[in-house]
Amino acid sequence: MASTNPLRYDVLRVYKELLYLGREYPLGFENYFRPRLHKAFSAKSGLQDQAEIKKGIEQAQYVRKEIEALYV
């Protein structure tokens, strides 16, 4: 059995948080936000280096904060 990346659950958590926040996105969820989010995460799906994965998680958390600020 192949070992899973310990950061996998962090990536899934931030992805789900962004999906949840995107439900009320002004330009639309199904036709704008969700496809772009999926494309952004898919583009980084091949990363193997722990440091690069952590950098991607930090970038996603920054986007999350920006979306939260949009709603305030």
C-alpha positions, 0 to 999 in steps of 0.5 A: 500500500502506498503511503499518503501525503500527510498534507493531503488532509490539509489540502482537502480541508482548505479546498472544502472551506473555499468551496463553502465560502464560494457559494455566495460569490458575486459572479456565481458559484457553479459557472464561475467560482467552482470551475476556477477553484477546481482548475487552480487545485488541479494545476497543483495536483502533481506537486510532490515536494512538501515545501511546495505543497505547504506554499500552495496551502498558504496561498489558498489560505490567503485567498480564503481570507480575501474572500472572507473580507469580500463578504464583510 
